[in-house]
């Protein structure tokens, strides 16, 4: 693993565990409850995390896409609950994208990380490595939201 990504890989692993704990045992109907009318529900936040982990894979040269990805991009309008994937499908895709992401970060060659980032994601260092670091920051932000939603839904704390 490239030295400058060792901490980033740790962030992704930790976020994976936090989200795993946060979504464990949450029934399907609770994935669509919202703390406010203009808030996102658990389904949207987890889907958004999956899509951005998929984008991280893409910038690392791994092909990832999903037919439902447009539902979870920033600014996407919420649709009827039955138009989203099931919570079981989301859990399965979370596991798949997370496993692939940890592998891709661990195996990313330094020459790739030193390249200029694609247009779109911010980069902390002007290189692809900085874009991956930004995605880890983004990931942590939304992992916190998932933890909050679990507690708000009445399913207890994620950590502690």
C-alpha positions in Angstrom: 0.0 0.0 0.0 1.2 3.5 -0.8 2.4 5.0 2.5 0.2 8.1 2.2 -2.9 6.0 2.0 -2.3 3.8 5.0 -4.3 6.1 7.3 -6.9 6.6 4.6 -7.4 2.8 4.4 -7.9 2.8 8.2 -10.5 5.5 8.0 -12.5 3.5 5.4 -12.2 0.3 7.5 -13.4 2.1 10.6 -16.3 3.8 8.7 -17.3 0.4 7.4 -17.5 -1.0 10.9 -19.5 2.0 12.1 -22.0 1.7 9.3 -22.2 -2.1 9.7 -23.2 -1.6 13.4 -25.5 1.3 12.6 -27.6 -0.6 10.0 -27.6 -3.9 11.9 -31.2 -4.9 12.9 -32.9 -1.8 11.5 -36.1 -3.0 9.9 -37.0 -2.1 6.3 -39.7 0.4 7.3 -37.3 2.4 9.5 -35.0 3.0 6.5 -37.5 5.6 5.3 -38.3 7.5 8.4 -36.8 11.1 8.5 -36.2 13.4 11.5 -37.6 16.3 9.4 -39.4 17.0 6.2 -36.2 18.3 4.5 -34.0 15.5 6.0 -32.7 12.4 4.3 -33.7 9.0 5.5 -31.3 6.1 6.2 -31.9 4.6 2.8 -30.7 7.7 1.1 -27.6 8.3 3.3 -26.5 4.6 3.0 -27.1 4.7 -0.8 -25.1 7.9 -1.0 -22.2 6.3 0.9 -22.3 3.3 -1.5 -22.3 5.5 -4.6 -19.4 7.6 -3.3 -17.4 4.5 -2.4 -18.1 3.3 -5.9 -16.8 6.6 -7.3 -13.7 6.1 -5.2 -13.3 2.7 -6.8 -13.7 4.4 -10.2 -10.9 6.9 -9.6 -8.7 4.0 -8.4 -9.3 2.3 -11.8 -11.9 -0.3 -10.6 -15.1 -0.5 -12.6 -18.2 0.1 -10.4 -21.7 1.2 -11.3 -25.2 0.6 -10.3 -28.5 1.2 -12.1 -29.9 2.9 -8.9 -26.8 5.2 -8.4 -28.7 8.3 -9.7 -31.1 8.1 -6.8 -28.3 8.9 -4.3 -26.3 11.6 -5.9 -26.1 15.0 -4.2 -29.2 17.0 -4.9 -31.3 14.0 -6.1 -35.0 14.4 -5.4 -36.4 11.7 -3.1 -38.7 9.3 -4.8 -41.4 7.0 -3.4 -40.1 4.4 -1.0 -40.9 1.5 -3.2 -38.6 3.0 -6.0 -35.6 2.5 -3.8 -33.7 -0.8 -3.5 -34.6 -3.0 -0.5 -32.6 -2.7 2.8 -31.3 -6.2 2.2 -30.0 -5.1 -1.3 -28.3 -2.1 0.3 -26.7 -4.2 3.0 -25.3 -6.6 0.4 -24.0 -3.8 -1.8 -22.5 -2.0 1.2 -20.6 -5.2 2.0 -19.5 -5.7 -1.6 -18.4 -2.1 -2.3 -16.6 -1.9 1.1 -14.7 -5.1 0.5 -13.6 -4.0 -2.9 -12.7 -0.5 -1.7 -10.4 -1.7 1.0 -8.7 -4.0 -1.5 -8.3 -1.2 -4.1 -6.9 1.3 -1.6 -4.5 -1.3 -0.3 -3.3 -2.2 -3.8 -3.2 1.3 -5.3 0.1 1.9 -7.0 2.0 5.1 -6.1 2.2 6.1 -9.8 -1.6 6.1 -10.0 -1.9 8.1 -6.7 0.5 10.7 -8.0 -1.6 11.5 -11.1 -3.8 14.5 -11.3 -7.3 13.9 -10.0 -10.3 13.7 -12.3 -12.6 16.7 -12.4 -15.2 16.6 -9.7 -13.9 15.5 -6.3 -11.9 17.9 -4.3 -8.3 16.9 -3.7 -6.3 17.8 -0.6 -3.0 17.6 -2.4 -3.8 18.3 -6.1 -3.3 14.6 -6.8 -5.4 11.5 -7.0 -4.3 10.5 -3.5 -5.8 13.8 -2.2 -9.1 13.0 -4.0 -9.1 9.6 -2.3 -8.4 11.3 1.1 -11.4 13.7 0.4 -13.6 10.7 -0.3 -12.6 9.2 3.1 -13.5 12.5 4.8 -16.8 12.5 3.0 -17.3 8.9 4.0 -16.7 9.7 7.7 -19.2 12.6 7.6 -22.0 10.4 6.4 -21.0 7.5 8.6 -21.8 9.9 11.5 -25.2 10.7 10.0 -26.0 7.0 9.7 -25.0 6.6 13.4 -27.2 9.5 14.4 -30.2 8.1 12.4 -29.9 4.7 14.1 -30.1 6.4 17.5 -32.9 8.7 16.4 -34.8 5.7 15.1 -34.7 4.2 18.6 -32.2 1.3 17.8 -29.5 2.4 20.3 -26.0 3.8 19.9 -23.6 2.6 17.3 -20.5 3.2 19.4 -20.0 3.3 23.2 
